[in-house]
Structures are given as structure tokens and as C-alpha cells.
């Protein structure tokens, strides 16, 4: 099934995460999120309170332990609680990649579970950073995230090179049950890529290229409507 522009917008977390962004540049990106009606704007933790004041139709998402995942569990929990107090309604946390690659699965699971508990029922997405992982490690990470109560598993931060691939999305979808969704992030820059990843099971997309994607989708929607007359 080919996705329409509104369907795509409803699955986009518009990424506003570059460290060098000025407040004016953040505001421009928030305006883009509002204009295109995306699901959320995923902002830096220090921008959450501001985004919550500025945004009207768009949810506020932020990142925890970003981008390396190596902050302590206590720090991640504190960051999550502050983000929620500031107005975030979804949290994208980076798991501890080094622990995962060390086979410390119980520690990875406990780290995720602590953030999930701090979120108090809000959506928590767990970033795996798949570019660093073997298939077996991806499967182990998905299992830990699911057992810890996460709502999503997510491919990438977008800051480590690489990004969402068809093979990784298919593997992640196969490695979690139906209650856990899959978010594709990193490298989702055109409609064909987005549609292909959706067909493989991704139901949320992290991208800073929302405007280009949705402008292209709008063009397709217009042509489709015209051809139906």
C-alpha cells in the first residue's frame, strides 16, 4: 500500500538535534514541524521546555543519554524526569552500546527498565545504533528492550554514520512482538526509502528532511487525485 502525505506526516519525528543549532534555527525547525503536521519534533533536552511552549499541534519528543548511551543509569533517569517535567511526551533513549557488545544484557535491560519506569507510561524508544552491532547483538538488544517495557526499538541516532537499512528493519521487526514498534532513523531522505522501510515493518521515522519528504508526497498525492477524475 502506497502511503499518502498525511499518513507519512503522522509517522514522522522531525529531528532537531544538531548541537550547533541556534535558538533561531530551532524555532525555524519547530515552525517546519507545525507547518507539515508531523507527529512530533524530537528536540535536544535543553530545548524541551521551549518547544512545549511553541508547538501547538505537534508532540514534543527528546533524547536521553544521547548520542553515546554511556551516561549512568541514574543520569538517564534524572534526564528523563526533567524532560517530562519540561513537557516531553516521548523519550528516545540510547542503550549502553558498550555493555551490549560486552554481552552484559542484564545490565542493558536494567538501564532501559529504569528509564521506562521514570517515564511513567509515556512512550520510550530504545536506540540501538545498529551500525555498531552484529545481527546477534541487534536481536539481543531488541529482546532486552521488549522485556524492559519499551514501546519502540529504533535503529540509529543519526550521528554515528550509517542509519536505517532494510535488513536491520526486517531483523528488528522479527525480533520483537507485536506490542513493540520499530522506528527507522538515519538515512530516511526519500519516499522510496521510507515506503520500503514501512513495508518491512517500520511505523515511525526520524528525519531532519521532513519538508522535502512531505513536499514530494504532496506532489504524488495531487497527481493521484488528478488521475482519479
VOBA-1610 file (N, C-alpha, C; in pm, whole numbers, padded with zeros to 5 digits, always signed):
BEGIN
Unk+00084-00119+00000Unk+00000+00000+00000Unk+00088+00125+00000Unk+00065+00213-00097Unk+00142+00337-00104Unk+00089+00436-00001Unk+00179+00493+00077Unk+00141+00587+00180Unk+00108+00724+00122Unk+00010+00791+00178Unk-00023+00929+00140Unk+00058+01026+00224Unk+00058+01152+00182Unk+00129+01254+00256Unk+00086+01263+00403Unk-00045+01271+00431Unk-00088+01278+00571Unk-00049+01153+00650Unk-00053+01037+00588Unk-00011+00915+00658Unk+00137+00919+00693Unk+00217+00971+00601Unk+00361+00983+00627Unk+00386+01083+00739Unk+00322+01198+00732Unk+00341+01302+00834Unk+00310+01248+00973Unk+00208+01165+00983Unk+00166+01111+01112Unk+00265+01011+01170Unk+00367+00973+01092Unk+00469+00879+01140Unk+00607+00942+01153Unk+00617+01072+01135Unk+00747+01139+01136Unk+00776+01205+01271Unk+00894+01176+01325Unk+00954+01254+01434Unk+01056+01346+01368Unk+01024+01474+01360Unk+01112+01570+01293Unk+01232+01598+01383Unk+01352+01563+01338Unk+01472+01571+01421Unk+01529+01712+01424Unk+01544+01766+01545Unk+01601+01899+01566Unk+01711+01883+01672Unk+01816+01810+01635Unk+01911+01759+01733Unk+02056+01802+01712Unk+02085+01871+01603Unk+02224+01909+01578Unk+02274+02001+01688Unk+02393+01976+01741Unk+02441+02054+01856Unk+02465+02201+01826Unk+02488+02234+01699Unk+02524+02371+01665Unk+02404+02462+01639Unk+02284+02409+01644Unk+02166+02490+01612Unk+02148+02606+01710Unk+02125+02724+01655Unk+02093+02840+01737Unk+01945+02835+01775Unk+01903+02920+01868Unk+01761+02925+01904Unk+01676+02963+01783Unk+01726+03056+01701Unk+01650+03094+01582Unk+01637+02976+01486Unk+01742+02897+01472Unk+01735+02780+01385Unk+01642+02673+01441Unk+01645+02656+01572Unk+01550+02564+01635Unk+01407+02610+01608Unk+01382+02739+01624Unk+01247+02791+01600Unk+01203+02768+01456Unk+01295+02782+01363Unk+01261+02757+01222Unk+01222+02610+01201Unk+01293+02520+01267Unk+01261+02378+01254Unk+01128+02344+01322Unk+01101+02407+01435Unk+00973+02386+01501Unk+00858+02437+01413Unk+00882+02548+01346Unk+00780+02601+01254Unk+00757+02504+01139Unk+00864+02442+01091Unk+00850+02341+00986Unk+00766+02223+01035Unk+00793+02177+01157Unk+00716+02066+01213Unk+00568+02101+01220Unk+00537+02221+01265Unk+00397+02263+01272Unk+00334+02275+01134Unk+00408+02334+01041Unk+00353+02357+00908Unk+00317+02226+00838Unk+00399+02126+00857Unk+00376+01999+00787Unk+00295+01900+00871Unk+00265+01934+00995Unk+00180+01849+01076Unk+00238+01712+01106Unk+00369+01707+01132Unk+00433+01580+01165Unk+00387+01534+01304Unk+00419+01409+01338Unk+00375+01358+01467Unk+00443+01432+01581Unk+00577+01443+01573Unk+00648+01509+01682Unk+00769+01583+01630Unk+00819+01673+01714Unk+00951+01732+01695Unk+01040+01671+01802Unk+01150+01608+01760Unk+01244+01548+01855Unk+01358+01647+01875Unk+01359+01709+01992Unk+01450+01821+02018Unk+01554+01783+02123Unk+01657+01866+02132Unk+01759+01847+02235Unk+01695+01867+02373Unk+01746+01798+02476Unk+01684+01811+02609Unk+01671+01956+02657Unk+01768+02038+02629Unk+01763+02177+02674Unk+01661+02261+02599Unk+01607+02206+02491Unk+01506+02278+02412Unk+01364+02232+02442Unk+01347+02134+02530Unk+01214+02076+02551Unk+01114+02179+02602Unk+01150+02253+02706Unk+01055+02349+02764Unk+01015+02453+02660Unk+01111+02501+02583Unk+01081+02599+02479Unk+00989+02539+02373Unk+01021+02419+02328Unk+00939+02354+02225Unk+00796+02332+02275Unk+00782+02295+02401Unk+00649+02272+02457Unk+00566+02400+02457Unk+00632+02514+02470Unk+00561+02641+02465Unk+00526+02682+02323Unk+00614+02647+02229Unk+00599+02693+02090Unk+00502+02605+02011Unk+00511+02475+02030Unk+00435+02382+01947Unk+00289+02375+01992Unk+00202+02360+01894Unk+00059+02351+01922Unk+00004+02215+01883Unk+00020+02179+01754Unk-00038+02054+01703Unk+00059+01937+01709Unk+00183+01962+01744Unk+00290+01863+01732Unk+00342+01825+01870Unk+00359+01695+01891Unk+00409+01646+02020Unk+00557+01679+02037Unk+00601+01684+02162Unk+00742+01709+02193Unk+00808+01577+02234Unk+00914+01544+02163Unk+00996+01426+02192Unk+01137+01476+02223Unk+01210+01400+02302Unk+01350+01435+02324Unk+01433+01308+02338Unk+01563+01329+02356Unk+01658+01218+02361Unk+01719+01208+02500Unk+01754+01085+02537Unk+01810+01056+02668Unk+01940+00978+02650Unk+02045+01019+02722Unk+02174+00952+02708Unk+02231+00964+02569Unk+02203+01074+02503Unk+02232+01094+02361Unk+02365+01167+02343Unk+02445+01129+02243Unk+02422+01023+02145Unk+02492+00891+02175Unk+02570+00882+02282Unk+02655+00764+02302Unk+02594+00655+02387Unk+02498+00689+02474Unk+02435+00590+02559Unk+02514+00549+02681Unk+02626+00615+02705Unk+02718+00569+02809Unk+02707+00645+02940Unk+02614+00738+02951Unk+02591+00802+03080Unk+02534+00698+03177Unk+02547+00725+03306Unk+02500+00629+03406Unk+02348+00616+03400Unk+02299+00505+03452Unk+02154+00486+03460Unk+02090+00598+03541Unk+02153+00636+03652Unk+02098+00744+03736Unk+02088+00874+03657Unk+02188+00901+03574Unk+02184+01023+03493Unk+02073+01016+03389Unk+02055+00899+03329Unk+01947+00884+03230Unk+01811+00902+03296Unk+01794+00847+03414Unk+01668+00861+03486Unk+01641+01007+03519Unk+01743+01077+03568Unk+01727+01219+03600Unk+01694+01300+03476Unk+01760+01268+03366Unk+01735+01338+03241Unk+01592+01313+03193Unk+01546+01188+03206Unk+01409+01155+03166Unk+01308+01232+03249Unk+01328+01234+03380Unk+01234+01305+03467Unk+01229+01454+03438Unk+01345+01513+03412Unk+01349+01656+03379Unk+01280+01683+03247Unk+01304+01598+03149Unk+01241+01616+03018Unk+01089+01611+03028Unk+01039+01518+03107Unk+00894+01506+03123Unk+00839+01629+03195Unk+00909+01673+03299Unk+00867+01794+03371Unk+00864+01914+03278Unk+00954+01917+03181Unk+00961+02029+03087Unk+00858+02020+02975Unk+00794+01903+02958Unk+00688+01891+02859Unk+00705+01784+02753Unk+00808+01703+02762Unk+00824+01594+02665Unk+00721+01485+02690Unk+00669+01429+02582Unk+00572+01320+02595Unk+00624+01189+02536Unk+00739+01193+02470Unk+00806+01072+02423Unk+00956+01087+02446Unk+01022+00975+02478Unk+01166+00976+02506Unk+01235+00874+02417Unk+01341+00918+02348Unk+01424+00829+02268Unk+01557+00811+02341Unk+01577+00697+02405Unk+01698+00675+02485Unk+01797+00587+02409Unk+01925+00617+02427Unk+02030+00534+02369Unk+02070+00428+02471Unk+02063+00302+02430Unk+02109+00199+02523Unk+02261+00205+02535Unk+02314+00135+02634Unk+02459+00135+02656Unk+02522+00038+02555Unk+02575+00094+02448Unk+02626+00014+02337Unk+02743-00074+02380Unk+02831-00019+02461Unk+02946-00095+02508Unk+02905-00214+02593Unk+02807-00193+02682Unk+02756-00305+02762Unk+02696-00412+02673Unk+02618-00369+02575Unk+02556-00466+02484Unk+02661-00550+02414Unk+02764-00483+02362Unk+02867-00554+02287Unk+02955-00639+02380Unk+02949-00610+02509Unk+03022-00692+02607Unk+02942-00813+02653Unk+02819-00825+02604Unk+02734-00934+02646Unk+02665-00910+02779Unk+02666-00784+02826Unk+02607-00751+02956Unk+02458-00719+02938Unk+02384-00820+02894Unk+02245-00799+02856Unk+02158-00762+02976Unk+02183-00824+03091Unk+02105-00791+03210Unk+02122-00645+03248Unk+02244-00594+03237Unk+02270-00453+03270Unk+02202-00361+03168Unk+02206-00398+03041Unk+02139-00319+02938Unk+01989-00314+02966Unk+01931-00429+02997Unk+01788-00435+03025Unk+01751-00350+03147Unk+01832-00358+03252Unk+01803-00280+03372Unk+01812-00130+03345Unk+01907-00089+03263Unk+01924+00051+03225Unk+01799+00101+03153Unk+01750+00022+03059Unk+01629+00060+02985Unk+01508+00062+03078Unk+01496-00042+03161Unk+01381-00052+03251Unk+01373+00067+03346Unk+01487+00118+03389Unk+01487+00233+03480Unk+01430+00357+03412Unk+01464+00376+03285Unk+01410+00490+03211Unk+01261+00470+03184Unk+01223+00349+03148Unk+01081+00319+03126Unk+01001+00349+03253Unk+01053+00309+03369Unk+00984+00336+03494Unk+00974+00486+03520Unk+01082+00559+03492Unk+01082+00704+03512Unk+00983+00773+03419Unk+00960+00713+03302Unk+00869+00771+03204Unk+00723+00759+03247Unk+00694+00670+03338Unk+00560+00661+03395Unk+00450+00634+03294Unk+00478+00550+03196Unk+00377+00515+03097Unk+00389+00589+02965Unk+00473+00691+02958Unk+00496+00758+02831Unk+00579+00669+02739Unk+00574+00698+02612Unk+00644+00619+02512Unk+00795+00634+02528Unk+00864+00520+02535Unk+01010+00517+02536Unk+01056+00437+02414Unk+01141+00500+02334Unk+01200+00433+02219Unk+01347+00407+02251Unk+01393+00288+02222Unk+01531+00250+02255Unk+01616+00250+02129Unk+01716+00336+02127Unk+01806+00349+02012Unk+01918+00245+02026Unk+01932+00162+01923Unk+02031+00054+01926Unk+02166+00095+01870Unk+02169+00191+01778Unk+02288+00228+01699Unk+02340+00105+01624Unk+02258+00060+01531Unk+02279-00067+01461Unk+02409-00072+01381Unk+02462+00044+01342Unk+02586+00045+01264Unk+02701-00022+01340Unk+02693-00023+01472Unk+02799-00081+01554Unk+02775-00229+01589Unk+02660-00283+01552Unk+02616-00411+01607Unk+02611-00522+01503Unk+02636-00643+01550Unk+02613-00763+01470Unk+02464-00796+01473Unk+02421-00884+01384Unk+02281-00925+01386Unk+02244-00986+01521Unk+02331-01068+01576Unk+02302-01130+01705Unk+02287-01026+01814Unk+02368-00920+01809Unk+02358-00813+01909Unk+02230-00733+01891Unk+02187-00714+01768Unk+02060-00646+01743Unk+01945-00727+01801Unk+01946-00857+01780Unk+01842-00943+01836Unk+01842-00936+01988Unk+01962-00941+02048Unk+01972-00933+02194Unk+01921-00799+02246Unk+01954-00691+02177Unk+01909-00558+02218Unk+01758-00546+02209Unk+01700-00600+02104Unk+01554-00596+02089Unk+01487-00673+02202Unk+01542-00787+02237Unk+01486-00865+02347Unk+01493-00792+02478Unk+01607-00728+02505Unk+01623-00652+02629Unk+01525-00535+02635Unk+01508-00465+02524Unk+01417-00351+02519Unk+01273-00396+02541Unk+01235-00506+02479Unk+01098-00555+02496Unk+01073-00599+02640Unk+01163-00674+02696Unk+01146-00719+02835Unk+01142-00602+02933Unk+01214-00495+02900Unk+01218-00377+02988Unk+01095-00289+02975Unk+01008-00317+02879Unk+00884-00242+02865Unk+00887-00127+02767Unk+00988-00122+02680Unk+00996-00015+02581Unk+00883-00025+02479Unk+00844+00088+02424Unk+00738+00092+02323Unk+00791+00072+02182Unk+00916+00111+02158Unk+00979+00103+02026Unk+01122+00057+02040Unk+01173-00006+01935Unk+01317-00015+01913Unk+01348+00070+01790Unk+01462+00135+01793Unk+01497+00236+01692Unk+01638+00209+01642Unk+01661+00234+01514Unk+01789+00198+01453Unk+01906+00283+01502Unk+01894+00415+01497Unk+02014+00499+01498Unk+01991+00634+01563Unk+02101+00695+01605Unk+02098+00835+01649Unk+02106+00930+01531Unk+02166+00885+01422Unk+02194+00973+01309Unk+02330+01039+01319Unk+02404+01012+01427Unk+02533+01078+01449Unk+02651+00982+01445Unk+02628+00857+01410Unk+02736+00758+01411Unk+02772+00707+01272Unk+02717+00769+01168Unk+02735+00715+01035Unk+02638+00600+01013Unk+02610+00572+00890Unk+02511+00468+00865Unk+02372+00515+00902Unk+02282+00422+00919Unk+02144+00456+00951Unk+02056+00336+00927Unk+01930+00363+00905Unk+01835+00254+00887Unk+01861+00181+00755Unk+01865+00049+00763Unk+01876-00034+00643Unk+01759-00130+00639Unk+01727-00177+00519Unk+01618-00272+00504Unk+01643-00397+00587Unk+01767-00446+00583Unk+01798-00569+00655Unk+01780-00551+00805Unk+01822-00438+00858Unk+01810-00417+01003Unk+01665-00396+01044Unk+01587-00326+00964Unk+01446-00308+00997Unk+01374-00442+00998Unk+01400-00524+00898Unk+01337-00656+00893Unk+01377-00741+01013Unk+01505-00735+01050Unk+01553-00812+01164Unk+01491-00763+01294Unk+01484-00632+01312Unk+01426-00576+01434Unk+01278-00610+01444Unk+01207-00601+01333Unk+01064-00634+01334Unk+01042-00780+01373Unk+01130-00867+01324Unk+01119-01009+01354Unk+01161-01043+01496Unk+01231-00950+01563Unk+01290-00979+01693Unk+01208-00929+01811Unk+01097-00861+01783Unk+01008-00813+01889Unk+00866-00856+01859Unk+00785-00860+01962Unk+00645-00894+01946Unk+00563-00779+01891Unk+00435-00803+01864Unk+00351-00701+01802Unk+00328-00576+01887Unk+00350-00586+02019Unk+00330-00469+02105Unk+00442-00368+02096Unk+00555-00408+02039Unk+00671-00319+02025Unk+00682-00276+01879Unk+00693-00145+01858Unk+00704-00092+01722Unk+00851-00067+01687Unk+00874-00041+01559Unk+01009-00020+01507Unk+01018+00119+01445Unk+01120+00194+01487Unk+01144+00327+01431Unk+01271+00325+01347Unk+01259+00375+01225Unk+01372+00388+01135Unk+01425+00531+01142Unk+01554+00543+01169Unk+01615+00675+01181Unk+01754+00671+01121Unk+01789+00776+01050Unk+01918+00784+00983Unk+01906+00739+00839Unk+01925+00832+00747Unk+01925+00798+00606Unk+01788+00790+00540Unk+01683+00832+00611Unk+01548+00829+00552Unk+01525+00963+00483Unk+01566+00970+00358Unk+01568+01100+00288Unk+01479+01105+00165Unk+01420+00994+00124Unk+01335+00995+00007Unk+01217+00901+00028Unk+01113+00922-00053Unk+00989+00846-00034Unk+01007+00698-00059Unk+01089+00662-00157Unk+01108+00520-00187Unk+01169+00447-00068Unk+01268+00511-00004Unk+01329+00451+00115Unk+01228+00438+00227Unk+01154+00545+00252Unk+01055+00542+00359Unk+00950+00435+00333Unk+00898+00431+00212Unk+00796+00332+00180Unk+00849+00190+00195Unk+00973+00167+00150Unk+01032+00035+00161Unk+01049-00008+00305Unk+01092+00084+00391Unk+01109+00051+00533Unk+00975+00031+00603Unk+00875+00107+00561Unk+00741+00086+00613Unk+00690-00053+00577Unk+00711-00092+00454Unk+00666-00224+00409Unk+00732-00336+00489Unk+00851-00310+00543Unk+00923-00410+00622Unk+00888-00405+00770Unk+00805-00306+00809Unk+00758-00303+00947Unk+00786-00179+01027Unk+00856-00080+00973Unk+00878+00045+01046Unk+00749+00126+01049Unk+00717+00180+01166Unk+00595+00259+01180Unk+00620+00401+01230Unk+00745+00435+01252Unk+00784+00572+01286Unk+00917+00600+01218Unk+00937+00726+01180Unk+01056+00763+01104Unk+01116+00890+01163Unk+01246+00885+01194Unk+01317+01001+01242Unk+01396+01062+01128Unk+01372+01189+01100Unk+01441+01254+00989Unk+01443+01405+01009Unk+01549+01467+00961Unk+01553+01613+00957Unk+01506+01665+00822Unk+01478+01572+00730Unk+01435+01609+00595Unk+01285+01600+00575Unk+01209+01630+00678Unk+01063+01616+00671Unk+01002+01699+00558Unk+01049+01823+00542Unk+00989+01912+00443Unk+01003+01854+00302Unk+01122+01808+00268Unk+01144+01753+00134Unk+01060+01627+00113Unk+01055+01541+00213Unk+00975+01419+00202Unk+00827+01451+00181Unk+00776+01542+00261Unk+00633+01570+00255Unk+00596+01656+00136Unk+00687+01740+00087Unk+00662+01811-00038Unk+00652+01710-00153Unk+00742+01613-00155Unk+00737+01510-00259Unk+00610+01428-00249Unk+00571+01394-00126Unk+00448+01317-00107Unk+00326+01396-00152Unk+00325+01527-00124Unk+00213+01610-00166Unk+00201+01612-00317Unk+00315+01616-00387Unk+00312+01612-00532Unk+00253+01483-00584Unk+00288+01373-00521Unk+00232+01244-00561Unk+00083+01238-00532Unk+00042+01292-00417Unk-00100+01291-00381Unk-00182+01370-00482Unk-00130+01486-00525Unk-00200+01569-00622Unk-00216+01494-00754Unk-00108+01430-00799Unk-00114+01356-00926Unk-00210+01237-00915Unk-00213+01174-00799Unk-00302+01060-00781Unk-00448+01105-00784Unk-00477+01219-00720Unk-00612+01271-00720Unk-00654+01311-00861Unk-00564+01372-00935Unk-00597+01415-01071Unk-00627+01296-01160Unk-00553+01186-01140Unk-00572+01069-01227Unk-00702+00995-01197Unk-00768+01027-01085Unk-00889+00957-01049Unk-01013+01020-01110Unk-00997+01136-01172Unk-01113+01202-01232Unk-01133+01158-01376
//
